[in-house]
Amino acid sequence: MNKTTTHKPTRSSFSLLHQLCNLIPAHLVPKLARDTGVAKRSRTFTPWSHVVSLLYAQLTHAIGLNDVCDALRLHSGPLSAVRGATPPSKNALSTANRERSAQLAQELFYAVLGHLENLHPGFGRGPRPRFAFRFKRVIHLVDATTIQLVARCLDWAKHRRRKAAAKCHLRLDLQTFLPRFALVATAGEHESLRAREVCAGVRAGEIVIFDKAYVDFTHLADLAARDVFWVTRAKDNLRCRVVRKLQHGVDGNILRDDLIALTVGPSAKAYPVELRRVTALVEVDGQLREMVFLTNNLEWSAQTIADLYRCRWQIEVFFKQIKQTLQLADFLGNSANAVRWQVWTALLTYVLLRFCAWLSQWSHSFTRLFALLRSALWQKLELRSLLEVYGTAGGGGWFLGTPQQAFLAGFS
């Protein structure tokens, strides 16, 4: 009688939390602490201990300061093995979140992301689809998500009557499903005011796709001057005249394809050259809706422009992943600085987990990956072996949503 062989993960000398923290280079946090001025007042509760504490809060979905401090004090022995990290007191963690510049967390996120991509250049890129055509341009998706806060405690984030919120502006790389830029601001600011900052890192020849809330014709003209291709939706009050019809009659879901010029004074002055307007029927929630798109590219097919904008909805998948899985609901501080610390740490946690999934070829959902690591955070198991054992049978499909949509027919 044959017995079924049960594979078990390999034992390790380090806990899973220790192995995750080891993905951050040892010199990085002290260096950034010196560069940002945080190291000057960090004798008792070091910046490294602060980062580890907030990573732990994300990985365990901690709902308060006591939740973090009590748990880390209970595991102070294994915690000290993580490069000498120490458990914080409630007052120390609260003060650090309020007074230490969140610039450290922001710079740490970018540095770790760059380090992991340099360490493994293939990180983040899923399997290529079996399409005859391969599109090699980088596609950036831009959008913002609102993070609800407690109104009575956060006067700096007043959004609406009896409500408070922060807003996270994000630029996402569609091919890798990794964030390239993030900005945490108050929700009362309009998206168009942050458009230049969010798109500042887009290079010539690349494509940026954003919603009509980010439409600012001065900024769009600047993108065109930098040889950046952009696709967006037209606002309902757009005033223009048709210069030339590029398509006569209805072609499938494409209703119109025109070359237009803006006619209203400020807009026409900001964007004096011609641009393209495509009107198409797009399926939304099982029903066809008429949408009007704008772009500065005159060569792509009209269907390609409509398909490109559909790719923008993939950023909603990303927002859903981080808001439903990571800790962006209960905040460990009421100040703007504390909220920024937690948002940047959530993005850092997302990148670390994505890297672990990529190394082990994890085939299940991001939610299951998070739940598995959270349940075994202090276990001394080899991280890659653990994910390989639990990720081999019954894979749940695409881990990155649908990155194959970055490869679209009709491009050159």
C-alpha positions in Angstrom: 0.0 0.0 0.0 1.5 3.3 -1.1 1.5 6.1 1.4 0.9 9.6 0.3 4.1 11.7 0.8 3.4 15.0 2.6 5.9 17.7 1.8 6.8 20.0 4.6 8.6 23.4 4.5 12.3 23.4 5.4 13.2 24.6 8.9 15.2 27.8 9.3 17.3 29.5 11.9 15.3 32.7 11.4 11.6 33.5 11.8 9.5 34.5 8.8 9.4 38.1 10.0 13.2 38.1 10.3 13.5 36.8 6.7 11.2 39.4 5.4 13.1 42.2 7.1 16.4 40.8 5.7 15.1 41.8 2.3 15.8 45.4 3.4 19.6 46.0 3.1 21.2 46.4 6.6 22.8 49.8 5.9 19.7 51.4 4.3 17.6 52.5 7.3 20.5 54.1 9.3 21.7 55.9 6.1 18.2 57.3 5.3 17.8 58.2 9.0 20.9 60.3 8.8 19.9 61.9 5.5 16.4 62.8 6.7 17.6 64.1 10.1 15.7 61.3 12.0 18.8 59.8 13.6 19.4 62.9 15.7 16.7 62.0 18.2 16.7 58.2 18.1 18.6 56.9 21.1 16.0 54.8 22.8 13.7 53.7 20.0 15.8 53.4 16.8 14.5 54.1 13.3 15.1 50.4 12.5 12.9 49.3 15.4 10.3 51.8 14.2 10.3 50.4 10.7 10.1 46.8 12.0 7.2 47.7 14.4 5.2 49.2 11.5 5.9 46.3 9.2 4.7 44.0 12.0 1.6 46.1 12.3 0.9 45.7 8.6 1.6 41.9 8.6 -0.6 41.2 11.6 -3.4 43.8 10.8 -2.9 45.5 14.1 -5.8 47.7 15.1 -4.0 49.9 17.7 -0.8 50.9 19.5 -1.4 48.4 22.4 -1.9 45.6 19.8 1.6 46.3 18.4 3.5 47.0 21.6 2.1 44.2 23.6 2.7 41.6 20.9 6.3 42.7 20.2 7.1 42.8 23.9 5.8 39.2 24.2 8.2 38.2 21.4 11.0 40.4 22.4 13.5 37.6 22.2 12.9 36.7 18.5 12.5 40.4 17.8 16.0 41.2 19.1 17.4 38.7 16.5 16.0 41.0 13.7 19.2 43.2 13.7 18.7 44.2 17.3 15.2 45.6 17.0 13.5 46.4 20.3 9.8 46.4 21.3 8.4 50.0 21.7 6.4 51.4 24.5 3.0 52.9 23.5 4.3 56.4 24.1 7.5 55.8 22.1 5.7 54.4 19.1 3.1 57.2 19.2 5.8 59.9 19.4 7.8 58.4 16.6 4.8 58.2 14.3 4.0 61.9 15.1 7.4 63.5 15.1 9.7 61.4 12.9 9.6 62.6 9.3 7.6 60.2 7.0 10.2 61.2 4.4 12.2 58.3 5.8 9.4 55.8 5.0 9.0 57.2 1.5 12.7 57.1 0.7 12.9 53.6 2.1 10.1 52.3 -0.1 11.8 53.6 -3.3 15.2 52.4 -2.2 14.0 48.8 -1.4 12.0 48.6 -4.6 15.1 49.7 -6.6 17.3 47.3 -4.7 15.0 44.3 -5.3 14.7 45.1 -9.0 18.5 45.4 -9.4 18.9 42.2 -7.5 16.5 40.3 -9.8 15.8 42.2 -13.0 12.8 40.0 -13.8 11.0 40.8 -10.5 7.4 41.7 -11.0 7.1 40.6 -14.6 4.6 37.8 -15.1 4.6 35.3 -17.9 4.2 36.7 -21.4 0.9 36.0 -23.1 0.9 33.9 -26.2 0.1 36.8 -28.4 1.8 37.1 -31.8 2.4 40.8 -31.1 4.4 42.0 -28.1 4.1 45.6 -27.0 7.2 46.9 -25.3 6.2 50.4 -24.2 5.9 51.0 -20.5 2.3 51.8 -19.5 1.6 53.9 -16.4 -1.8 53.9 -14.7 -2.6 57.0 -12.6 -5.5 57.3 -10.1 -6.2 58.2 -6.5 -7.9 56.4 -3.7 -9.6 57.9 -0.7 -8.7 56.6 2.7 -11.4 57.2 5.3 -10.2 58.6 8.7 -11.8 59.5 12.0 -13.3 63.0 11.6 -13.3 64.1 15.2 -9.6 63.4 15.6 -8.2 64.7 12.3 -8.8 68.4 11.7 -6.0 68.4 9.1 -8.0 66.0 6.9 -11.4 67.5 6.9 -13.1 66.3 3.7 -16.9 66.7 4.0 -19.3 67.4 6.8 -18.6 65.1 9.7 -16.0 63.2 7.6 -12.3 63.1 7.3 -10.1 61.4 4.7 -6.7 61.3 3.1 -6.0 60.7 -0.6 -3.3 58.5 -2.0 -2.3 59.4 -5.6 -0.6 56.5 -7.3 1.2 55.8 -10.5 1.2 52.0 -11.3 3.3 50.1 -13.8 0.8 48.0 -15.7 3.4 45.4 -16.8 4.8 44.7 -13.3 1.8 45.8 -11.2 4.2 47.7 -9.0 3.8 51.3 -7.8 6.3 53.7 -9.3 5.1 56.8 -7.5 2.8 57.6 -4.6 1.7 60.8 -2.9 -0.3 61.1 0.3 -2.4 64.3 0.5 -5.6 65.5 2.0 -8.8 64.4 0.2 -10.0 68.0 -0.2 -7.4 68.6 -3.0 -8.5 68.1 -6.6 -6.6 65.4 -8.5 -5.5 67.8 -11.2 -3.5 69.8 -8.7 -1.2 66.8 -8.2 -1.1 65.6 -11.8 2.4 67.1 -12.5 4.0 65.5 -9.5 2.5 62.1 -10.1 3.6 62.1 -13.8 7.0 63.7 -13.3 8.9 60.5 -13.7 7.3 59.3 -16.9 9.9 59.1 -19.7 9.7 59.9 -23.4 8.0 57.2 -25.4 6.1 55.8 -22.5 2.3 55.9 -22.0 0.3 57.3 -19.1 -3.4 56.7 -18.7 -5.5 58.6 -16.2 -9.1 59.5 -15.4 -10.7 62.8 -16.4 -10.2 64.1 -12.8 -6.5 64.5 -13.7 -7.2 66.5 -16.9 -5.2 69.8 -16.9 -4.5 71.0 -20.5 -1.3 72.8 -19.4 0.0 69.5 -18.0 -1.2 67.5 -21.0 0.7 70.0 -23.3 3.8 69.5 -21.1 3.5 65.7 -21.4 3.2 66.0 -25.2 6.2 68.2 -25.3 8.2 65.5 -23.5 7.1 63.0 -26.1 5.0 61.1 -23.6 1.8 59.5 -25.0 -1.3 60.0 -22.8 -4.9 58.7 -22.9 -7.7 60.1 -20.8 -11.5 60.6 -20.7 -13.0 63.9 -21.9 -15.0 66.0 -19.5 -18.6 66.5 -20.2 -18.1 70.3 -20.6 -15.4 70.0 -23.2 -15.7 72.7 -25.9 -14.0 72.0 -29.2 -14.4 72.0 -33.0 -13.8 69.1 -35.4 -10.8 69.7 -37.6 -10.9 66.5 -39.5 -12.9 63.2 -39.3 -10.6 60.2 -39.1 -13.4 57.7 -39.4 -16.7 58.0 -41.3 -19.6 56.0 -39.8 -19.8 53.4 -37.1 -17.1 50.7 -37.0 -17.9 48.1 -34.4 -17.9 49.7 -31.0 -16.2 52.8 -32.3 -18.8 55.6 -32.9 -16.5 58.5 -33.9 -12.8 59.2 -34.4 -12.0 62.9 -34.9 -9.1 65.3 -34.9 -10.2 68.3 -32.8 -9.0 71.7 -31.6 -10.0 73.3 -28.3 -12.1 76.5 -28.6 -12.4 77.9 -25.0 -9.8 80.6 -24.3 -7.8 79.2 -21.4 -7.9 75.6 -22.6 -7.1 76.6 -26.2 -4.2 78.7 -25.0 -2.9 76.0 -22.7 -3.1 73.3 -25.5 -2.9 75.1 -28.9 -2.2 72.0 -31.0 -4.7 69.5 -32.3 -5.6 66.4 -30.4 -7.6 63.3 -31.0 -11.1 62.4 -29.7 -12.5 58.9 -29.9 -16.1 58.0 -29.0 -16.7 54.4 -28.3 -19.1 51.9 -26.6 -17.4 50.3 -23.6 -18.8 47.4 -21.6 -19.2 48.4 -17.9 -20.8 45.9 -15.5 -22.3 44.0 -18.4 -23.8 47.0 -20.2 -22.5 49.1 -23.0 -21.8 52.8 -22.1 -20.7 55.6 -24.4 -17.4 57.1 -23.5 -15.3 59.8 -25.0 -11.5 59.5 -24.9 -8.8 62.0 -25.6 -5.2 61.3 -26.7 -2.2 63.0 -28.3 -1.4 60.0 -30.4 -2.6 60.2 -34.0 -1.3 56.8 -35.2 -3.0 54.2 -33.0 -6.2 52.6 -34.1 -9.4 53.9 -32.3 -10.0 50.5 -30.8 -6.5 50.5 -29.3 -7.2 53.8 -27.6 -10.4 52.4 -26.1 -8.7 49.2 -25.0 -5.9 51.2 -23.5 -8.2 53.1 -21.3 -9.9 49.9 -20.2 -6.4 48.9 -18.8 -6.6 51.9 -16.4 -9.3 50.0 -14.4 -6.6 47.5 -13.4 -5.4 50.1 -10.9 -8.6 49.5 -9.0 -7.5 45.9 -8.6 -4.3 47.2 -6.9 -6.3 49.5 -4.6 -8.6 46.7 -3.7 -5.6 44.4 -2.8 -3.9 46.8 -0.5 -7.0 48.3 1.1 -8.7 44.9 1.8 -5.5 43.1 2.8 -3.1 45.5 4.4 -3.8 47.7 7.3 -5.2 51.0 5.8 -8.4 51.1 7.9 -7.3 51.4 11.5 -4.5 54.0 12.0 -1.9 54.1 14.7 -1.9 57.9 14.9 -4.0 60.9 14.2 -1.5 63.2 12.7 -0.8 63.7 9.0 2.8 62.4 9.6 1.5 59.2 11.3 -0.9 58.5 8.4 1.9 58.9 5.9 4.1 56.5 7.8 1.4 53.9 7.7 0.6 54.3 4.0 4.2 54.1 3.0 4.8 51.1 5.2 1.8 49.4 3.6 3.3 50.0 0.2 6.6 48.7 1.4 5.0 45.5 2.8 3.2 45.0 -0.5 6.5 45.1 -2.4 8.2 42.7 0.0 5.3 40.2 -0.3 5.2 40.5 -4.1 9.0 39.8 -4.2 8.5 36.7 -2.0 5.7 35.5 -4.3 7.8 36.1 -7.4 10.8 34.1 -6.0 8.6 31.1 -5.0 6.4 31.3 -8.2 3.3 31.7 -5.9 0.2 30.9 -7.9 -2.5 31.8 -5.4 -4.1 35.1 -4.6 -2.3 38.0 -2.8 -4.9 37.6 0.1 -3.9 34.0 0.7 -0.2 34.8 0.6 -0.8 37.5 3.3 -3.0 35.2 5.4 -0.4 32.4 5.3 2.5 34.6 6.4 0.4 36.3 9.1 -0.4 33.0 10.7 3.2 31.8 10.8 5.1 35.1 11.3 7.2 33.9 14.3 7.7 30.3 12.9 11.2 29.4 12.0 10.5 28.1 8.5 12.4 28.8 5.3 10.2 31.4 3.6 10.6 30.3 0.0 10.2 26.7 0.9 7.0 27.5 2.8 5.5 29.3 -0.2 6.5 26.6 -2.6 4.9 23.9 -0.5 1.6 25.8 -0.2 1.7 27.2 -3.7 2.1 24.1 -5.9 -1.4 22.6 -5.8 -4.6 24.1 -6.9 -3.3 27.5 -8.1 -5.8 30.2 -8.1 -4.9 31.8 -11.5 -3.3 35.2 -12.1 -1.6 36.7 -9.1 -1.3 40.1 -10.7 -4.8 40.5 -11.9 -4.6 40.7 -15.7 -1.2 42.1 -16.7 -1.5 40.6 -20.1 -3.7 43.5 -21.0 -0.5 45.5 -21.4 0.1 43.6 -24.6 -2.5 45.0 -27.1 -2.9 44.6 -30.8 -2.5 47.6 -33.0 0.7 49.1 -31.6 3.9 49.7 -33.4 
